[in-house]
Amino acid sequence: MKLKELKNKLPYTYKAIEKMFKIINISKNEYDNVIVDDNDNQWFMQYSWTEEQQNEYEDWLYRFLWNTKEARAEIMSMPIRKKIIIDKTVSWFILNYGLKISNK
C-alpha cells in the first residue's frame, strides 16, 4: 500500500509518517508513493535523518499524541493520556518506523 492510500484508512498514522518526510524535506509527491505496508520493502531504511531531526520528530509526535485523542486511539494500544505511556508509544513508533540515523 502506498502512503497516500493510508491517508483514508489510518489518517493519524499517515500524518505521523508524513511528518517524518517533511522533517527531512522529501516532497509530497515522493513520500505519498512510498510503499509502507510491505515488510520486505523496509521503506524506512531508504531514508535517513540526523539525531537532531529524530529528536525534533519525537517531540512533535509526543505533542501530537498528547493533544489528539483520535491519534492516541489509532496509534496506541493503550490510548491513555499519561506521560509514561505516550513516551513508550513514541519509542515504539520510532523503533518500528523511524528512519536510519545519518551523521549529516
C-alpha positions in Angstrom: 0.0 0.0 0.0 1.3 3.4 -0.9 1.4 6.0 1.9 -1.2 8.2 0.2 -3.6 5.2 0.4 -3.1 5.0 4.1 -4.5 8.6 4.5 -8.1 7.4 4.4 -7.7 4.2 6.3 -5.4 5.4 9.1 -5.3 9.2 8.9 -3.3 9.8 12.1 -0.7 7.2 11.3 -0.5 8.9 7.8 0.1 12.2 9.5 2.8 10.8 11.8 4.7 9.2 8.9 4.1 12.3 6.7 5.8 14.5 9.4 8.9 12.3 9.2 9.2 13.1 5.5 8.5 16.8 6.0 11.3 17.0 8.6 13.8 15.6 6.0 12.5 17.7 3.2 11.1 15.0 1.0 8.4 16.1 -1.5 4.8 15.1 -1.0 4.8 13.6 -4.5 7.7 11.3 -3.5 6.5 10.3 0.0 2.9 9.7 -1.0 4.2 7.0 -3.4 6.3 5.2 -0.8 5.1 1.6 -0.2 4.6 1.4 3.6 2.9 -1.9 4.3 5.5 -4.3 2.8 7.8 -5.7 5.4 10.3 -6.8 2.8 10.5 -3.3 1.4 11.9 -1.6 4.6 11.0 1.8 3.2 12.2 3.4 6.5 15.7 2.3 5.7 15.8 4.1 2.3 15.8 7.5 4.1 17.8 8.9 6.9 17.8 11.8 9.3 20.1 13.3 11.9 19.8 12.7 15.6 18.6 16.3 15.9 15.8 15.7 13.3 14.8 12.5 15.1 14.7 14.4 18.4 12.5 17.1 16.7 10.2 14.4 15.5 10.0 12.6 18.8 9.0 15.9 20.5 6.4 16.5 17.7 5.0 13.0 18.0 4.7 13.3 21.8 2.7 16.6 21.5 0.6 15.1 18.7 -0.4 12.1 20.8 -0.8 14.2 23.9 -3.1 16.7 22.2 -5.0 14.5 19.8 -7.4 11.9 21.3 -8.1 10.4 17.9 -4.4 9.9 17.2 -4.0 8.1 20.6 -6.9 5.8 19.7 -5.5 4.9 16.3 -1.8 4.6 17.2 -1.6 3.5 20.8 -2.5 0.1 22.2 -3.5 1.8 25.4 -4.7 5.3 24.3 -4.3 6.9 27.7 -3.1 10.4 28.2 -0.3 9.6 30.6 3.3 10.7 30.1 4.9 7.3 30.5 2.6 5.6 28.1 3.0 8.2 25.4 6.8 8.1 25.9 6.7 4.4 25.4 4.5 4.8 22.3 6.9 7.3 20.8 9.8 5.0 21.4 7.8 2.1 19.9 6.9 4.2 16.8 10.5 5.2 16.3 11.7 1.7 16.7 9.2 0.4 14.1 9.1 3.3 11.6 11.9 5.6 12.4 14.4 6.4 9.7 18.1 5.4 9.9 20.4 7.9 11.6 23.0 9.7 9.5 25.9 11.9 10.5 25.0 14.7 8.1 
